[in-house]
Amino acid sequence: MLMKTHLAIGVFLLALFLPHVNYEFIFLPVILIASILPDIDSAFSTVGKNRIFRFLQWVTKHRGVIHSFTLCLIISVIFAIIYPPLAFPFFLGYGIHLFVDSFTVDGIRPFWPWGATVNGKVRTGGSIEYLIFVIFCVIDVAMIINWFL
């Protein structure tokens, strides 16, 4: 899926969980960054176009190890040990990216290196993705307005 769709879904999780966390100033940027982070393995993605990530793109393939719950769990556990407030928002953001990408035609290998690819019928940049984006934007706006009422 496109970055805007991942961000719209990330904002939804942010709006859903933010009222229940004690570390809002950490939670907000971490969940949003983590929701787009897995696409660093693609030179065609908005975040992956950054030259800093070229090395990763040479040594991994798109939707390989970086698009796996294996890596998501490893990084989340490391954060839980080193600085626990990062673990939950990272897991939510990164995990929702993977979950949503599992519905695309290309899919993901959720437990890389083991197991098969999990995929669906949604085309990246297609009409179904656009509909998902619009729906989450409407939900996001409604939830944010609800905060202020």
VOKOL-210016 format. One record per residue: residue number from 1; x, y, z of N, C-alpha, C in turn. Coordinates in steps of 0.02 Angstrom, whole numbers, always signed. Example, Ala and Ser with C-alpha at 12.3 -4.5 7.8 and 13.67 -1.06 7.14 Angstrom:
2
+-----+--------+--------+--------+--------+--------+--------+--------+--------+--------+
: num :   n.xx :   n.yy :   n.zz :  ca.xx :  ca.yy :  ca.zz :   c.xx :   c.yy :   c.zz :
+-----+--------+--------+--------+--------+--------+--------+--------+--------+--------+
:   1 :   +660 :   -284 :   +390 :   +615 :   -225 :   +390 :   +660 :   -165 :   +390 :
:   2 :   +642 :   -112 :   +354 :   +684 :    -53 :   +357 :   +645 :     +2 :   +394 :
+-----+--------+--------+--------+--------+--------+--------+--------+--------+--------+
This chain:
149
+-----+--------+--------+--------+--------+--------+--------+--------+--------+--------+
: num :   n.xx :   n.yy :   n.zz :  ca.xx :  ca.yy :  ca.zz :   c.xx :   c.yy :   c.zz :
+-----+--------+--------+--------+--------+--------+--------+--------+--------+--------+
:   1 :    +42 :    -59 :     +0 :     +0 :     +0 :     +0 :    +44 :    +62 :     +0 :
:   2 :    +13 :   +117 :    -16 :    +50 :   +180 :    -20 :    +59 :   +210 :    +49 :
:   3 :   +109 :   +255 :    +54 :   +125 :   +286 :   +117 :    +64 :   +322 :   +148 :
:   4 :    +25 :   +355 :   +106 :    -32 :   +393 :   +133 :    -83 :   +346 :   +166 :
:   5 :    -92 :   +287 :   +139 :   -139 :   +239 :   +169 :   -111 :   +213 :   +235 :
:   6 :    -46 :   +197 :   +235 :    -16 :   +174 :   +298 :    -20 :   +228 :   +351 :
:   7 :    -10 :   +290 :   +333 :    -15 :   +345 :   +382 :    -86 :   +355 :   +406 :
:   8 :   -135 :   +350 :   +361 :   -205 :   +358 :   +382 :   -225 :   +304 :   +432 :
:   9 :   -202 :   +243 :   +420 :   -216 :   +188 :   +467 :   -176 :   +197 :   +531 :
:  10 :   -115 :   +223 :   +526 :    -75 :   +238 :   +585 :   -107 :   +292 :   +628 :
:  11 :   -135 :   +343 :   +596 :   -170 :   +396 :   +633 :   -231 :   +367 :   +669 :
:  12 :   -265 :   +319 :   +637 :   -322 :   +286 :   +669 :   -300 :   +252 :   +734 :
:  13 :   -246 :   +213 :   +731 :   -220 :   +180 :   +792 :   -197 :   +232 :   +843 :
:  14 :   -167 :   +285 :   +819 :   -145 :   +339 :   +863 :   -205 :   +368 :   +901 :
:  15 :   -257 :   +384 :   +864 :   -317 :   +413 :   +895 :   -351 :   +363 :   +943 :
:  16 :   -346 :   +300 :   +926 :   -377 :   +248 :   +967 :   -340 :   +238 :  +1033 :
:  17 :   -273 :   +238 :  +1031 :   -234 :   +221 :  +1090 :   -207 :   +281 :  +1128 :
:  18 :   -199 :   +339 :  +1097 :   -168 :   +397 :  +1128 :   -200 :   +416 :  +1195 :
:  19 :   -266 :   +415 :  +1201 :   -295 :   +434 :  +1265 :   -278 :   +386 :  +1323 :
:  20 :   -250 :   +328 :  +1306 :   -238 :   +277 :  +1357 :   -164 :   +266 :  +1373 :
:  21 :   -119 :   +308 :  +1345 :    -48 :   +300 :  +1359 :    -23 :   +357 :  +1402 :
:  22 :    +32 :   +346 :  +1437 :    +60 :   +396 :  +1481 :   +117 :   +435 :  +1449 :
:  23 :   +138 :   +416 :  +1391 :   +196 :   +446 :  +1358 :   +177 :   +469 :  +1287 :
:  24 :   +130 :   +516 :  +1284 :   +101 :   +539 :  +1221 :   +154 :   +566 :  +1173 :
:  25 :   +203 :   +603 :  +1199 :   +252 :   +635 :  +1155 :   +301 :   +585 :  +1123 :
:  26 :   +305 :   +526 :  +1151 :   +344 :   +472 :  +1121 :   +299 :   +430 :  +1076 :
:  27 :   +239 :   +416 :  +1100 :   +192 :   +372 :  +1065 :   +176 :   +399 :   +996 :
:  28 :   +161 :   +463 :   +990 :   +139 :   +493 :   +928 :   +190 :   +485 :   +872 :
:  29 :   +252 :   +509 :   +878 :   +298 :   +502 :   +821 :   +319 :   +430 :   +808 :
:  30 :   +325 :   +389 :   +860 :   +348 :   +321 :   +851 :   +298 :   +280 :   +811 :
:  31 :   +234 :   +286 :   +827 :   +184 :   +247 :   +791 :   +179 :   +269 :   +718 :
:  32 :   +185 :   +334 :   +705 :   +181 :   +357 :   +636 :   +242 :   +337 :   +596 :
:  33 :   +301 :   +344 :   +625 :   +363 :   +324 :   +590 :   +362 :   +248 :   +578 :
:  34 :   +344 :   +210 :   +629 :   +343 :   +137 :   +622 :   +292 :   +114 :   +570 :
:  35 :   +238 :   +152 :   +561 :   +186 :   +131 :   +513 :   +209 :   +138 :   +441 :
:  36 :   +263 :   +176 :   +428 :   +289 :   +180 :   +360 :   +359 :   +149 :   +353 :
:  37 :   +390 :   +132 :   +408 :   +459 :   +107 :   +409 :   +471 :    +44 :   +367 :
:  38 :   +427 :     -5 :   +366 :   +443 :    -65 :   +328 :   +457 :    -53 :   +253 :
:  39 :   +433 :     +2 :   +227 :   +445 :    +15 :   +156 :   +514 :    +43 :   +140 :
:  40 :   +559 :    +44 :   +189 :   +627 :    +66 :   +175 :   +663 :    +16 :   +129 :
:  41 :   +633 :    -44 :   +121 :   +664 :    -94 :    +78 :   +646 :    -86 :     +4 :
:  42 :   +609 :    -33 :    -13 :   +591 :    -21 :    -82 :   +614 :    +48 :   -105 :
:  43 :   +653 :    +50 :   -158 :   +678 :   +113 :   -184 :   +621 :   +154 :   -216 :
:  44 :   +563 :   +123 :   -226 :   +507 :   +157 :   -258 :   +460 :   +189 :   -207 :
:  45 :   +468 :   +172 :   -144 :   +425 :   +201 :    -93 :   +449 :   +271 :    -74 :
:  46 :   +405 :   +310 :    -46 :   +423 :   +379 :    -26 :   +480 :   +378 :    +25 :
:  47 :   +476 :   +336 :    +75 :   +528 :   +333 :   +126 :   +590 :   +297 :   +100 :
:  48 :   +582 :   +248 :    +56 :   +638 :   +210 :    +30 :   +681 :   +247 :    -21 :
:  49 :   +656 :   +303 :    -46 :   +695 :   +343 :    -95 :   +755 :   +378 :    -63 :
:  50 :   +756 :   +381 :     +3 :   +812 :   +412 :    +38 :   +874 :   +370 :    +28 :
:  51 :   +929 :   +401 :     +9 :   +991 :   +366 :     -5 :  +1019 :   +327 :    +54 :
:  52 :  +1001 :   +347 :   +114 :  +1024 :   +313 :   +175 :  +1005 :   +239 :   +173 :
:  53 :   +948 :   +224 :   +143 :   +923 :   +156 :   +144 :   +944 :   +113 :    +84 :
:  54 :   +985 :   +140 :    +39 :  +1007 :   +102 :    -21 :  +1040 :    +36 :     -2 :
:  55 :  +1082 :    +37 :    +49 :  +1117 :    -24 :    +68 :  +1066 :    -79 :    +86 :
:  56 :  +1014 :    -62 :   +124 :   +963 :   -112 :   +141 :   +929 :   -139 :    +79 :
:  57 :   +919 :    -97 :    +29 :   +885 :   -118 :    -32 :   +930 :   -164 :    -73 :
:  58 :   +996 :   -158 :    -65 :  +1042 :   -202 :   -101 :  +1045 :   -270 :    -69 :
:  59 :  +1039 :   -273 :     -2 :  +1048 :   -337 :    +33 :   +982 :   -372 :    +50 :
:  60 :   +926 :   -339 :    +41 :   +861 :   -370 :    +54 :   +816 :   -358 :     -7 :
:  61 :   +764 :   -398 :    -12 :   +716 :   -386 :    -65 :   +653 :   -356 :    -34 :
:  62 :   +615 :   -319 :    -74 :   +554 :   -289 :    -49 :   +506 :   -343 :    -27 :
:  63 :   +477 :   -332 :    +30 :   +431 :   -379 :    +63 :   +465 :   -444 :    +82 :
:  64 :   +527 :   -438 :   +102 :   +564 :   -495 :   +129 :   +567 :   -490 :   +205 :
:  65 :   +627 :   -493 :   +232 :   +637 :   -493 :   +304 :   +609 :   -429 :   +337 :
:  66 :   +616 :   -373 :   +304 :   +593 :   -310 :   +334 :   +516 :   -308 :   +338 :
:  67 :   +483 :   -343 :   +294 :   +410 :   -348 :   +296 :   +388 :   -413 :   +331 :
:  68 :   +416 :   -425 :   +390 :   +398 :   -486 :   +426 :   +385 :   -470 :   +500 :
:  69 :   +341 :   -510 :   +529 :   +329 :   -503 :   +601 :   +389 :   -527 :   +641 :
:  70 :   +431 :   -567 :   +609 :   +492 :   -589 :   +641 :   +534 :   -529 :   +661 :
:  71 :   +548 :   -485 :   +613 :   +587 :   -425 :   +627 :   +549 :   -377 :   +673 :
:  72 :   +484 :   -370 :   +663 :   +443 :   -327 :   +705 :   +449 :   -348 :   +779 :
:  73 :   +445 :   -412 :   +792 :   +449 :   -437 :   +860 :   +520 :   -428 :   +889 :
:  74 :   +571 :   -442 :   +849 :   +640 :   -434 :   +872 :   +653 :   -362 :   +893 :
:  75 :   +634 :   -314 :   +850 :   +646 :   -243 :   +865 :   +604 :   -222 :   +925 :
:  76 :   +542 :   -245 :   +929 :   +499 :   -227 :   +986 :   +527 :   -252 :  +1052 :
:  77 :   +554 :   -313 :  +1052 :   +584 :   -340 :  +1113 :   +647 :   -300 :  +1132 :
:  78 :   +687 :   -282 :  +1083 :   +746 :   -241 :  +1097 :   +725 :   -174 :  +1128 :
:  79 :   +674 :   -143 :  +1099 :   +649 :    -80 :  +1128 :   +622 :    -91 :  +1199 :
:  80 :   +588 :   -147 :  +1210 :   +560 :   -161 :  +1276 :   +615 :   -168 :  +1329 :
:  81 :   +673 :   -193 :  +1308 :   +729 :   -201 :  +1354 :   +766 :   -135 :  +1364 :
:  82 :   +778 :    -99 :  +1309 :   +819 :    -38 :  +1312 :   +779 :    +23 :  +1336 :
:  83 :   +720 :    +34 :  +1306 :   +679 :    +92 :  +1325 :   +605 :    +73 :  +1314 :
:  84 :   +573 :    +44 :  +1364 :   +506 :    +16 :  +1357 :   +452 :    +61 :  +1325 :
:  85 :   +452 :   +127 :  +1336 :   +399 :   +167 :  +1304 :   +399 :   +164 :  +1227 :
:  86 :   +454 :   +142 :  +1196 :   +456 :   +137 :  +1123 :   +425 :    +72 :  +1098 :
:  87 :   +423 :    +20 :  +1138 :   +404 :    -46 :  +1115 :   +332 :    -50 :  +1090 :
:  88 :   +284 :    -28 :  +1129 :   +214 :    -34 :  +1109 :   +196 :     +6 :  +1047 :
:  89 :   +213 :    +71 :  +1044 :   +195 :   +108 :   +983 :   +232 :    +82 :   +921 :
:  90 :   +295 :    +59 :   +930 :   +331 :    +31 :   +874 :   +296 :    -32 :   +849 :
:  91 :   +278 :    -77 :   +895 :   +245 :   -138 :   +876 :   +179 :   -124 :   +841 :
:  92 :   +140 :    -78 :   +868 :    +76 :    -61 :   +836 :    +85 :    -33 :   +766 :
:  93 :   +128 :    +16 :   +758 :   +138 :    +48 :   +693 :   +167 :     +0 :   +642 :
:  94 :   +220 :    -35 :   +660 :   +252 :    -82 :   +614 :   +206 :   -140 :   +599 :
:  95 :   +174 :   -166 :   +651 :   +129 :   -223 :   +643 :    +69 :   -208 :   +599 :
:  96 :    +40 :   -148 :   +606 :    -18 :   -131 :   +564 :     +4 :   -124 :   +491 :
:  97 :    +64 :    -98 :   +480 :    +90 :    -94 :   +411 :    +92 :   -164 :   +380 :
:  98 :   +120 :   -212 :   +418 :   +125 :   -280 :   +393 :    +56 :   -312 :   +383 :
:  99 :    +12 :   -301 :   +430 :    -56 :   -329 :   +426 :    -91 :   -303 :   +363 :
: 100 :    -88 :   -239 :   +351 :   -121 :   -209 :   +294 :    -89 :   -233 :   +228 :
: 101 :    -23 :   -237 :   +226 :    +11 :   -262 :   +166 :     -4 :   -335 :   +152 :
: 102 :    -26 :   -372 :   +202 :    -42 :   -442 :   +190 :   -105 :   -450 :   +147 :
: 103 :   -144 :   -397 :   +140 :   -203 :   -398 :    +98 :   -189 :   -378 :    +25 :
: 104 :   -127 :   -359 :    +11 :   -110 :   -338 :    -57 :    -93 :   -399 :   -100 :
: 105 :    -92 :   -389 :   -165 :    -76 :   -443 :   -212 :     -6 :   -472 :   -198 :
: 106 :    +42 :   -428 :   -184 :   +110 :   -452 :   -170 :   +116 :   -485 :   -102 :
: 107 :    +76 :   -466 :    -54 :    +75 :   -496 :    +12 :   +141 :   -489 :    +50 :
: 108 :   +147 :   -528 :   +103 :   +207 :   -528 :   +145 :   +223 :   -600 :   +165 :
: 109 :   +284 :   -611 :   +189 :   +302 :   -674 :   +221 :   +303 :   -659 :   +295 :
: 110 :   +248 :   -670 :   +331 :   +242 :   -647 :   +400 :   +295 :   -674 :   +448 :
: 111 :   +316 :   -735 :   +439 :   +364 :   -764 :   +486 :   +428 :   -784 :   +449 :
: 112 :   +453 :   -736 :   +410 :   +515 :   -746 :   +373 :   +569 :   -772 :   +421 :
: 113 :   +608 :   -818 :   +404 :   +617 :   -851 :   +340 :   +573 :   -912 :   +329 :
: 114 :   +530 :   -927 :   +378 :   +487 :   -986 :   +372 :   +420 :   -966 :   +343 :
: 115 :   +387 :  -1013 :   +313 :   +319 :  -1004 :   +292 :   +310 :   -973 :   +224 :
: 116 :   +249 :   -977 :   +202 :   +231 :   -952 :   +136 :   +210 :   -879 :   +140 :
: 117 :   +199 :   -851 :    +81 :   +175 :   -783 :    +76 :   +100 :   -780 :    +91 :
: 118 :    +79 :   -729 :   +127 :     +9 :   -717 :   +140 :    -10 :   -657 :    +97 :
: 119 :    -60 :   -665 :    +55 :    -79 :   -609 :    +12 :   -154 :   -607 :     +0 :
: 120 :   -175 :   -551 :    -30 :   -246 :   -542 :    -44 :   -256 :   -515 :   -114 :
: 121 :   -308 :   -476 :   -123 :   -327 :   -452 :   -189 :   -319 :   -377 :   -199 :
: 122 :   -297 :   -340 :   -148 :   -292 :   -267 :   -152 :   -230 :   -248 :   -191 :
: 123 :   -239 :   -207 :   -242 :   -182 :   -183 :   -282 :   -156 :   -117 :   -253 :
: 124 :    -91 :   -113 :   -244 :    -60 :    -52 :   -218 :    -75 :     +6 :   -266 :
: 125 :   -104 :    +59 :   -240 :   -122 :   +117 :   -280 :   -187 :   +109 :   -319 :
: 126 :   -221 :    +53 :   -310 :   -283 :    +40 :   -346 :   -344 :    +71 :   -312 :
: 127 :   -402 :    +58 :   -342 :   -464 :    +88 :   -318 :   -484 :    +63 :   -248 :
: 128 :   -472 :     +0 :   -233 :   -490 :    -25 :   -166 :   -445 :     +7 :   -114 :
: 129 :   -381 :    +15 :   -129 :   -337 :    +49 :    -81 :   -360 :   +121 :    -71 :
: 130 :   -379 :   +155 :   -125 :   -403 :   +224 :   -119 :   -465 :   +227 :    -74 :
: 131 :   -510 :   +180 :    -82 :   -570 :   +177 :    -40 :   -551 :   +167 :    +33 :
: 132 :   -503 :   +122 :    +46 :   -479 :   +110 :   +114 :   -450 :   +175 :   +143 :
: 133 :   -410 :   +210 :   +103 :   -380 :   +273 :   +124 :   -434 :   +324 :   +143 :
: 134 :   -484 :   +332 :   +100 :   -538 :   +381 :   +113 :   -576 :   +362 :   +176 :
: 135 :   -593 :   +299 :   +184 :   -630 :   +276 :   +244 :   -590 :   +292 :   +307 :
: 136 :   -526 :   +276 :   +307 :   -486 :   +290 :   +368 :   -477 :   +365 :   +379 :
: 137 :   -473 :   +405 :   +326 :   -469 :   +477 :   +336 :   -532 :   +504 :   +369 :
: 138 :   -590 :   +480 :   +347 :   -654 :   +501 :   +377 :   -657 :   +480 :   +451 :
: 139 :   -637 :   +418 :   +464 :   -636 :   +394 :   +534 :   -587 :   +435 :   +575 :
: 140 :   -528 :   +450 :   +548 :   -478 :   +490 :   +584 :   -505 :   +558 :   +602 :
: 141 :   -536 :   +591 :   +554 :   -564 :   +658 :   +567 :   -618 :   +654 :   +621 :
: 142 :   -662 :   +604 :   +616 :   -715 :   +596 :   +665 :   -687 :   +584 :   +735 :
: 143 :   -635 :   +543 :   +740 :   -605 :   +529 :   +806 :   -570 :   +590 :   +834 :
: 144 :   -537 :   +628 :   +792 :   -502 :   +688 :   +815 :   -552 :   +741 :   +837 :
: 145 :   -606 :   +749 :   +800 :   -658 :   +796 :   +819 :   -689 :   +775 :   +886 :
: 146 :   -698 :   +710 :   +895 :   -726 :   +684 :   +957 :   -683 :   +701 :  +1018 :
: 147 :   -616 :   +706 :  +1009 :   -571 :   +725 :  +1063 :   -589 :   +794 :  +1091 :
: 148 :   -609 :   +839 :  +1046 :   -619 :   +908 :  +1064 :   -691 :   +923 :  +1087 :
: 149 :   -734 :   +874 :  +1083 :   -803 :   +885 :  +1104 :   -814 :   +864 :  +1176 :
+-----+--------+--------+--------+--------+--------+--------+--------+--------+--------+
